[in-house]
Amino acid sequence: MRFLVFVLALVASVCFGQQDLHDTQCPLCAMDVIPSLNQSFKGNQAVYACEMAGHLETLANPASNVLRGAVALSGSTLEPPYTRAHMGCPVCGSTDLKYSMRWGSQGNQKLYTCSKEHADMILADQKKYYVDNGVQLESNGFCKHASVMFDGFQSSVHSTCVKLFFQPWVLNSSVKYAFGFIGIVCMGILLEWLGEYREEVEKKFLDKYGITQSMDQEATLHDNSQPSQAPLLVSTAASSLIQPTTKIIQQKTIKLPLWCTIVLSVLYMIALTMGYLIMLVAMLYETGLFIAAILGLGIGFYLFKETEQDEMSGNIDPCCST
């Protein structure tokens, strides 16, 4: 029974010891934070980052100058998300907090001190008040942490791991990264092939299953024996004697059966899905995978596009290249 009470007390201290993480935003982009991505300070305080690559390292680097100057508190109650937090000054441990230092220009995170002098001491040597001597991220030697988007083009090698498409698909080793690179190249090649294949299937359907429908349309014609001229502004007696003639023009349209249209629609949706997946790869801003996407599309264009025909088909937008 005593052990159960101890465990509950420990859980309560963890849950209510610091700020409400459900209402905490990243100081660099205002996105929701990841609890495991934090830099702890003495006094039970910490700064949290989102999963975007490089944001935690930027917050933990004093040279980034993300931590702002001290501002006196207007009341005794701390602002959200620190309303229920139990914190102390990182310098002396005092719980009588009177000054706050804002993290960055976005989000709602702050660092609290008991005096302006102690705030200036933290600004002068921020790392001195870290717990565990700085950021400690899980690393396997190839990369560390995982992100769905990089802050500008950069490589994940010896940096942040890439989370590709799905939560479990983390390229956290050289073998996984190599398979991801090859897979994206193959996706680009397959996308270009699928666009050409869909056009060939459509032509075969039109030749074999196309139903020709004719529609007669009346057209009013004037004297066809003379070349067309600009319209006269003034009506003459001769022109009033010319009677317009009516000619029947026959228009032909080819219609496909419903099942053919469904097949073509499915092929189009598959190609569109692959195109948007390649677009998501580009939006990761990971240098190697971006090169893989461009390389795959280029190889596919070389292999499957008819570059010697009068007019080439295709679209440079990968999501619409079908």
Buried (B, 14 or more C-beta within 10 A) or exposed (E): EEEEEEEEEEEEEEEEBBBBBEEBBBBBBEBBBBEEBBBBBBBBBBBBBBBBBBBBBBBBBBEEEBBBEBEEBEEEEBEEBBEEBEBBBBBBEBEEBBBBBBBBEBBBBBBBBBBBEBBBBBBEEBEEBBBEEEBEEEEEEBBBBBBBBBBEEBBBEEBBBBBBEEEEEBBBBEEBBEEBBEBBBBBBBBBBBBBBBBBEBBEEBBEEEBEEEEEEEEEEEEEEEEEEEEEEEEEEEEEEEEEEEEEEEEEEEEEBEEEBEEBBEEBBEBBBEBBEBBBBBBEBBBBBBBEBBBBBBBBBBEEBBEEEEEEEEBEEEBBBBB
